[in-house]
């Protein structure tokens, strides 16, 4: 009955919204433009077409225009005449104040500036409207002239994409004062490249162009595309600059396009002109390379140190030339190369020891030097960053309806030993609300503190040398050690960590950010010391044989493992590109004990296991600050060599702000086992639910609401399972039923985008619970109560969850 009421209420709300399109304020011949829909496009980009509209329609939601309504409401309080009166008052007051100070020019100027700023704000308010008018949007009055201009722009765009025989028209649909436009586009057969030729009077340059002809972006049979031709011009320009032509400019490159031949074909002739006053382009070589590693000091002369034919100039040689030499790609005797120039700049920037660097060139013009020829001197200028850099972070988590403050302090020391090594260490601490393992109806605060230190080298550090391995891929070696202490009412644990990591990157182009990061960790050692254990927790959970895998994880132990990870990412920091993200983490632990390197000693139990965790994400822009994003995350971890359990930190968990958001962190699963119900046949119920198999997926539609406020609608699904059956029915993974045990949640989110940080509020409710409720019902959306988002409720009755976080969930 309650569900029917919700549905009935939703229908009434939608009908009410549909009637809320304000048209009463329109003039007699005015109509409101509410939509432009492109029809018939199959090959060109819909987003590009929408960007050509010369008149944007009013945004709609559930057939209403909320932004227009906000604008109209704000306009009721908008009075230009009152603003003009305010401006006049400010001008009079400014003149009076200036007259009071008399001949004091300093005070007079301050008064002038202060009042000028206030008057400017009033003018902006008059032009842009008040705050509500700025949040909303003015009425989009339909204009046929602007619609015709839109057709012209679309026609030009279609020609640039090779559809020269296209047809464009529009259909106007009227509903009273409301107008909807169907933009009809018939693409027809596109024109394709059939032949390429070159007109290059400089024979030497022609040989260079032909040498790299197979890398051309234009291929026979491809559809004509002016944007691709522009990219081909950039490719030719960069390629020619890479081969010694220091003075070469893009303006020398032209494309002659001929569409006069039959069969929708295009012939392209690439023309590279000679300079006006010369019969050929000059190719330059490098005579000397000078590398400065500190800022200029007036009147002082730097010391010079030569290494590998490069002159290192510094007042104080603080950086090892042997290390810098591995980052320099410009040497005497080479032809000038823009590629090697950009590569040097990128490598120096990645060392994180220089605040700024650039590579410049000067022509040798000494007429008395018969060896000068077409030669350049190269100057590498690098200004060191601050040796010490301190950062402090303060924040707040909100979990289990409890706020938990946290903070950290970090210090970075650059160029520790003179070889561009960076030392980074810090301390951290915080509180976090969690469900009491012994009593799920109670929330307790977990106290966590720790510290870590990492020393990073700008090359591979290996026992047999290897400093030149993968030098084009920004190789790094990191030695890491850390300590973490977790103290909660049931137990306290201390974790000591140490690792050796080799990291390298793959770049699409020299000055672009890397798209692939590889990390190989041959040495990872964790020592877990379990200190205090609450007797009630020990007797109820750790000594219970039915949940032995959990209890085994709470023994003090020694974990050694080898890991390899790959991260492929084509997105940017603000996640605004059409991009893909893939992370794959694999690790194998406990091999050392089987090889006899680290046999079991004392009370430190060793774990043997294997684990893999792929995570794929897709980001699709829809135009107008709208995005569709989805994610698939999976994982499998299994004990090896007769071991009975994984280390507790190596299990998979579901639920939380970056997982299935309708369930609280680590509380979902395993499988269909009813973890929060009381009728579990005497088996102790653990609120934290580790699993050996993880499957989860999320889809999210993101859109801009107002200014820095963004919204999102999302659906999450997932769960964790055990590989083998235990005493918990439904907890094991089976191919014939796992898809029936995927929990499903949905909700909406609010995101405050402050450019440097994104504050996220996600409101989620459970739709399908594989464990079901006390009556066995699995579709639990009927139990939705909005008030549960903001109040403490019994976990067995809670079907909603509020997640507060920083950054996007994925």
N, C-alpha and C positions, 0 to 999 in steps of 0.2 A: 504494500500500500504506500509506504514511504517513497519507494522508487518511482511509482506512478505520479506522486505529487511533485517530485523533483522534475520529472520529464514535462509534466503539465506546466509547471512554473517556468521552465526553460523555454517552452514554446511561446508562452505568453510574453516573456521577456524579448524574444526574437521578434515577434510581431510588433511589439511596442517600439523596438529599435528601428524596425523597417519604416515606421511612420515618422521617424525623427529626421527628415531631410528638410531643413528650413529653406523654403522658397518664397515665403510671404514678402520678404524684403526686396525681392527682385523687381526691376522695372518692367514695364509693359512688354517690351520686346526682348527682355533678357531671359536667358536659359542657363541652367547650371550644368556644367560638364562633369559627369561622374565616372566616366570610364572610356578608355581607348583600348580596344582589343585587336592585336595584329592577327590576321587570319592567313593561312595558306603557306607560311614559311616552313621550309623543311631543312634547309642547309645553312642559312645565315643565322646569326645570333639574335635571339629575341631580346636579350639585354641591350645589345647595340641598337636595335630598332627603337626600343623604349627611350633610349638616351637621345634620340633625334626629335622627340616631340617638342614642338615650339610652344605648346600650351599643355601644362600638366593638369590633369583632372583632380578634383578634390578626393582625398583618400576616404575610403569607406570601410566600415566594419559592421558585419551582420546587416548589410543593406542600409546602414545609417552613416552619417557624416559627423563623427564626434569632434574632429579637429575644427570643422567649420562651426559647429555649435559653440565650442569654446571661444572661437574668434568673435562670433556674434555677441556672446555674453560679455566678453571683455569690452566690446565696442560701446556697450551701454554706458560705460564709465569713462569713455574717451572723449575729451573735449579739446580740439586744437586751439580754440579761442582762449581757453583757460591756460594752456601752455604758453601761448603768445603773451598773455598777461604776466605769467611767471617770468618769462624771459625779460620783459620790460622792467619788472621789479628788480631783477638781478642786475641789469645794466645800470639802473638808477642807484642801487645800493653800492655797486662797484665805483661809480663816479664819486659818490659821497665819501666812501672810505679812502679813495686816492686823494681827495681834497683834504682830508683830515691829516694825512701824513706829510703833506706839503712837499718840500724839496727832497725828502729822503727817497732816493731812487731805488734802494734795495727793498724797503718795505713796499713801495709802490709796485715794484715788479712782482713781489710775492702775492700781493692782493690781486693784481691783474691776472696772474696765472691761476689762482684759486677760483676766481669768478669765471674765467674763461672755460675751465673744466666743467663747472656747474652748468653754464649756458650750453656747452656742447652736449651734455647729457640730456638736457631738455630738448634740444634740437633732434637728437636721436630718438627720443621718446615720441616726438611729434611725427617723425618720419616712419618709425617702425611700429608705433602703437605701444600700449601698455604691456605688462607682463603676460596677461592672458591672451592678448592678440598675438604676441610673439610665440607663445606656446601653440596656439591654434594656427589656422591657415585661412586666408581670405577666400571669398567665393571665386571659383573659377568660372567666369562668365564666358560662355561659348562664343568663339570668334572664328568665323568662316575663313577670314584671311590668314589667320595663324594656322588653321587646318590645311589650307593650300600650301603654305610654307613647309609644313610638316611633310606633305607629299613630295615636294621638291627635294627636301633633305633626304628622304627615304630613297628617292630615285637616284640621287647622286651616290648614296651609300651602296645601292645595288650594283651600280656600274663599277664601283671600286672593287666589288667582290666577283666581277666577271659575268654578271647576269645582265648583259647589255640589251637583251630582248624582253626584259621584265615588263610587267604591267602593274600599275598601282592606282587604286581608287579607294574611296571610302563611302560608307553607308551610314547615314544619320538616323538613329532610332530615337524617337521622342516619346516621352511619357509625361505629358503636361509640361511643366517647367524643367523637367529633367531630360538630359541628353546623354546618350551612349553612342559611341562611334565604333564601328567595325572597320578596321583598316585592312583592306583586301589586297594581298600581294601575290601575284602569280610570277614565280621565278622563271619558268621556261628553261630551256637548255643553256647551260653556261658555256663560256668560251674557255678553251684549254690551250696550254702551250704546245706548239708543234715544232718549233725550231729556235735555236739560240746561236747568236754569232757575236763576234767581237770586232770593234774598230779601235785599235790601240797603236798609234804611230810609233811609240817607244818600244822597240823590239825587246829590250831587256825586261821592261815591265810586262810586256805581253807574255814572255816566257814564265815570269812569276805567276801571273794570273792563270795561265793554262796548267801550271804545275798543281794548283789546288782546285782545279775545275770540278773534280768529283765531290767537293764539299759544298757546292752551290746549293742554295735553298730552293732554287727553281728547277723543276724536273719536267721533262716532256710528259704530257698527259695530265698534269695538275691543272686545277682551275685557276684562272687568272685572279690575282689578289694584289691590290696596290700596297697593302700593308706588308705582304711578303716581299714585294719588290723593294720597299724601303728597308726591310731587314737585310736583303741581299746587298744593298748599297753599304750598309753598316759593316757587313761581313767583308766585303771587298776592301773597304777603307782600313779596317783593322788588320786584315791580312797583309796589305801593302805596307802599312806602318810597321808590322812585325818583321818585315824583310829589308829594313834599312832606310826606307824613304821617310826621313825625318820631317821634311817640308810638305809632305803630301796632304791635301785637303779633300773633304767630301765633295766640294763643288766641282772637282775635276771629273766626277763620275756622273754619267747620264744614261738613261735607258730610252731607246727608241722602240715604241710599241706599234706594231702594224696589224690591224684587224681586217684588212681589205681582202684577205684570202677566204675562200669558201670553206664551209663546214665548221663554222664557229671555232676557228683557230686563231691563235695569236703567235706572232713571231716577234722575238725580242732581240734587239741588237744592243749590246753593252758598249758604250763609248767612254773611253778614258782619255781626256784631252791632255796635251802637253802644256807646261807653263807658257804664258804669253811671250816672254823674252828668252825662252830656251827651247832647244830642240829635243830635250829629254829630261826626265826627272833624275835628281841626284840621289844616289845611295850612299849613306854615311857609315863610317866605322868609328869605333871608340879608341881614343889614344890613351887617356888617363882616367882613373876613377879615384875620387876623393870622398872619404867617408868621415863626416863629423858627428861625434857622439855626445856633444854637449852644446849648450847655448852660447852664443857669441858674447865675449866680454871686450868692451871697448879698450883698445890700446895694448892688449895682450896677444902674444903669439902662441899658437898651439904647438904641442909636441907632435912629431910625426913618427908613426910606426908602420912599416911596410909588411904586409902579409899576403902572399899569393897574388902579387902584383897590384894590390889595392893599398892606397895610402890612407891609413887611419889617423885622423887628426883629432886631438883632444887636449884640453888643459890638464886633465887627470884621466889616464886610461883606466876607467872603471869596468869596462866590458872586454871580455876575452875576444881578441880577433879570431881565434879559432872557432868560436861559436858564431860570431857575426858572419864569418865567411860562409857558413852553411845556409845563411839566409839571403845572401847576395847572389844575384844571377847576372849582374852586369860586370863584365871584365874587359880590360884592354885587349884590343885586337878583334873583338866581335863586331859584327854589323849591328847598327842601332836596331833595337827591337822594342816596340811598345809592349809586347807580351812580357818580355823579361823585366821591363821597367815596372809594370803592374804587379808582376809576381814578387819582385823585391819589396815593393811597398806593402803588399799583403802579408808577406812573411814577417816583416819587421813589426807590423801592427799586431799580429797574433802573438808575439812574444810577451805582450802585456808589461813591457818595461819602458816603452817609449810613449810619451804623451802625443807626439806628432812626428810624422816622417814624410819626406817627399824625395823624389829623384828628379833633378833638373839637368839640362844640358846646355852647353854653350859651344858655338862654332869656333874653330880655330881659324882666325883671319890674319895671322901674321904673314905678310907678303914676303918676308925674308926667309921664312921657313919653307924650304923646297919639299919637305916631307909632309906638309900639312894636308894638302889635297882636300877631300871631303871628309874631314875628321871632326869629332866632338870630344869635349871633356865632360865627364859625368860627375855630378855632385850629389852624394847621398847625405841628406841632412836629417838627423834624428835627435829630437829633444827628449831627454829622459823624463819619465813620470816621477811623482813623489815616491821616495823610498818607502815611506810608511803611509798606509791608508787604513783608516778605522771606520767601521760602519756599525750602526746600532739599529736594532729592529724591535719595535713594540707592537703587540697585536692582541686580538681577542678571538678565541674560538667559542662557538655556541653549540654545544652538544648535550643531548638529553635534557634540554630546557635549562641548562646551567651555563653561565658564562665562565670561560676559563682564560685568564690572561697568560701571555707568554712573552718572552724577550730573549734577545741574543746579542752578543757583542763579538765582533770579529776584527782581526787585525791582519793586514797583509804587509809583508816585508818583501820588497822587490830586489832582485839581483843580489841575493844573499852572499854568494861566494864569487861573484864576478863573472859567472857564466850564464847570466840571465835566468837564474833559478828564482822561483817565487815561493815563499813560505806563507801559508795561510792557516791561521788557527783561531779558535774562538770557543766561547762557552755559551750555554743556552739553558733555559729552564722554563717551566710552565705548569699550568694546571689544566685538567680536562675532565669534564663530567662524563661518567660511564655508569652503566647498570651494574649493581652489585652482583657478582657471580653467585654468591651464596643466597641472595634474596633479590630476585628480579624486580620486585616492587620498589626497591630502594635505589636511589642514585648516589654514588659516591664520587669524590674528587680524586683523580689520579695525579700524583706529583711525579714529574719527570725532570731530570737535569742531567747535564753531561758536557762533554767537551771533545774537540777533535783538532787534529793538525794534519796538514798535507804539504808536502814538498814536491814542487813540479819542476821538471827539467825540460828544456825546449828541444831535446833530442831523445832517441831511444838509448837507455842505459842498460847494456847487456854485459854479461861476464866475458864475452869474446869480442867486445868492441861494438860494432854495428851502428856507429853514430851517423852513417850515411844512408841507413835503410829508410826507404819511403820518405826521403827528405822533401819531395814535392807535395806531400800530403800533411804538412804541419804535424809531425810526430811529437808526442809528449810522453814523458814518463812521470807517473805520480806515485809517491809513497805516502800512504795514508794510515793514520792510527786514530782511534776514537774510543770514548767511554760513555756509556749511557746507564743511568740508574732509574728504574721504574719502581715506585712505591705506591701500593694501593692497600686497601684494608685486608685483602686475602693473602697477599704475598709481596715480597720485594725481590727484584732481579737486577743483577749487574751484568752488563755485556761489554766485553773488551774486544776491540776489532783492530785488525791490521791487514793491509792489502798492498799489492804491487800491481799497478795498472799501466798498460800501454795503450795510448789513444792516438788515432789518426783520422783524417777527414778527407772527403772527396768533394771537389768544387766543380760546378758547371763552367765557370769562367774565373780568371785570376782575381778580379775585384769583387766578385759576387760572394755572398755568404755560402758556406758549405751546405750541401743537401744530404750528405751521408756522414755519419759518425760511427766509427768502429772502436770498440773497447775490448781488449783482451786482458784478462786478469788471471795470470798463472798462479798467483799466491793470494789466498784469502783465508784468514784465520780468525775465528770467533771463539772466545771463551765465555761461557755463560755460568755465572755463579748465582744459584738460588739461595737467598738468605732466609729471611723470616717467612714462614708459612703458617697461616691461621689454622689451628687444630680442627675447627669445624669444616673448613674448606678441604683440608687434607683427608679427613675421614669420609666426607661425603662424596668428593669428586676424585681425588688423586688415588685413593685406595679402592675405588670401585672398578671391578674388572670389565664391566660393560662399556666403559669409555676409556679403555687402556691407552688408546692412541693419544688422548689428551693428557693423561697423567704422565706418560713417558716424556712428553715435551717439557715437563716442569722439573726434570732432573737437571742437575748441573752437568754441563757437557762441553765438549770440544768439537767445533765444526771447522773443517777445512774443505775448501772447494775450489774448483777451477770454473771460470765463467767467461762467456763471450756474448757481447750485445751488439746489435746493429740498430741504428736509428736513421730512417729516411724521412726527411721533412722538407717540403717545398713551400711551406707557409711562412708568414712573417709574424712579428710579435703580437700584432692586434688581430691576427687570424682573418684577414680581409681578402686573401687570394683564392683563386680556384686551385685547390691544393690537395695533396695527399700526405698522410703521415703513417709510417710503419715502424713499430718497435718490436724487436725480437730479442728475448733474453733467454739464454740457455746456461745451465750450470750443472756440474756433477760434483757431488761431495763425498768425502770419506774414502777416497781412493788411497790416500797415504797410509791409512791403517792396514789396508789389504796388501800394500807393498812393504809393510814393516817399517815404514819411516816414522810413524807416530803411533805406537801401540797404545792400547787403553791403559791408563795409569790412574791410580787413586779412585776418587769418586767422580771423575770426569768421564761421562759416557760419550762415545763417538757415534755419529750418525752417517750412514751411507745412503745416498739418495741421488736422484736425477730429476731435473725440473726444466720445463720449457714454457714460455709465456709470450705468444704473439699478440700484438695490439695494433689494429688497423683503424684509421680514421679518414674521413672524406669531407672536404669543405667545398660547398658549391654556392657561389654568389648568385643571387637572383635579381640583383639590381636594386637601387634605392635603399641601400643599407639593409637588405634582406638576405638571409643565408639559410641554406638547408645543410645540416651537418649530421653525419651518422658515424657510429663507432661499433666495431665488433672486437671483443676482447675474450681471449680463451687461455687456458692453461692446464697443464697436467704435471703433477709431481708424484713420485712414487719412491718408497723405500727400496733399497737394493741389498743384495748379499744377505738376505735373511733378516735385515733390520725391520723392526715392527712399526716405526713411526718416523715422520719427518720432524725436523726441528720446528718448534712452534712458529717461529718467524718465517718459515718457508711454506707454510700452508697458504691456501687461497681463501679470501673472505669476500662476501658479497654484501651489498647494502652500504649506504652512506652517500656523501655529497658528490663523489665522483663515480658512483656505481649505480645500483638500482635505488633511486633516491626516495622512494616511498617507504623503504625500510631503513632503520637506523644502522649505523656503521657496524659491520661484522655480525649482524643479527639474522641474516637471511640464510635459510637452509638448515641442514643439508637435505636436498631432495624434497620429498613430501613429508618428512618427519615433523610432527607438530612440536616445535621447540618451545613455544610459549603457552602450551596448554597443560592443564594439570593432569589429564588422563593419559599419562605416558607409561603406565604399567610399572610404576616404581623405579624407572630409570631416571637418575638425576638429570635435570635439564640445564644445559649450559647456554646462557644468553649469547656468548661469543661462539660462533659456529665455524670452525675451520673445516676446509675441504681439500681433497686431493685433485679434484677436477673443477674447473671454472668455465662457465659459458655465460656471457652477457652481451647485450646489444642495446644501443640507445640511438634514438633519432630526435633531432631538435630543430625547430624552425625559429630562427632569430630575426628580430625586426626592431627598427627604431621607433620609439613612441614619441618622445619629446626631448630635443636637445641631447643631454648626456644620459637620459633614461632610456634604456632598451628593454625589450620584453622577449619572452621565449615561451614556446609551447613544446612539451617533450613527452616522449613515451620511452620507458625503460623496461627491459626484460632480462632475466638471468637467474642463476642459482649456482650453488656449489654441491658437490657430491663426494662420497668416498669411493675408491676404486673397488673395494671388497665389502661384502655385507658384514654388518656388525649387529649388535643387539638393538639397534634403532631401525625399525621397519621403515623402508622407503628412503634410507640415506645413501644407498649405493647407486652407482651410475649404470643404467641399462639402456641399450639402444632402442628397445621397443617401447620405452616409456619416458625417456628423459625430456622429450619435447612437451609432454603433459605436465612436467614439473618446473617449467620456466615461470617464475613469478613475474607479473606484469604490473607496472605502476605508471601513472601519468600525472601531469600537473602543469603549472605555469611558473615562470620565473621573472624576476625583476633584476636588472643589472645596471648599476651606476658606473658609467664609464668615465673615469677621471683622467684618461689618457695614460698616466703613469701607473695606475692601478684600477682594477675592476672589482667592485664590491657586488657580491652575488647573493640573492635571496631566491631560493627555489622552494615552492610550495607543492608537495607531492602527495598523492593518495593512492592506496592500493586498489587495483582493479581485480586481479586474479591471484589468489594465494593458494599454491599447490598443497599446503597443509590443511587448508579449510578452516572454518570457525568451529565452535563447539557443536554446531548442528550439522557439520559436514559440508556446508556451503562453501564453494571455492570462489565464486564470483562475489567479492566482498565490497564492491563499489556501493552497494546499498547501505553499508554501514558508515558512509562518509559523513563526517561532522566537521565543519569548518573550524569550530571552536577548539578542536583538538590540536590545531597548529600552534596555539598560544597558551595551552594550559597543560599541567602535569596530569597524565592519565595512566591508568593501569596498562602495562604493556600488552596484556591479552585483549584489551579493548581498543587499542590505538590502531587506527588505519590511515592516519595522516602523519606527515613529517615535514618540518621546516628545516632546510639546510641553509646555513649562512657560511659563505666562503669567499676567498679572494681568487680572482681569475675565473676562467671558464672551466666547466667540469671536464671538458676534453676538447 
